[in-house]
Amino acid sequence: MPAPPNKTAGRWYRQPILWFGIAVFVASIAGCVWIIVASARSADIPLPTSHTVFGVPASAHSSAPAAKP
């Protein structure tokens, strides 16, 4: 005679893949918080250059003045 089905075997807290998913989610949230905290601690100092950096002007005044009509 087969054994009766175990009613607690299918519970969500007994599924190891679910715990793994929760651990990965918590680790990713902790990593995001760490990146935000680390970036808030460092200063965003301007570069001492007058030419473009990666194609982006270093200041708003580096473009040619507008032509007057």
C-alpha angles and dihedrals in degrees: 000000000000119000117256114261115268108239094201095053093082098047116128094238091058094059110099094197089059091053089049090052091049091050092050091048093049091047092052092049090048090050091051091050090048092052091049092049093046093049093047090056096055121078120238099223120182119248116252095234136111097201129076120281113215089342094305118114114246092223138018092244097060094090124090116268117259117263115252116229 
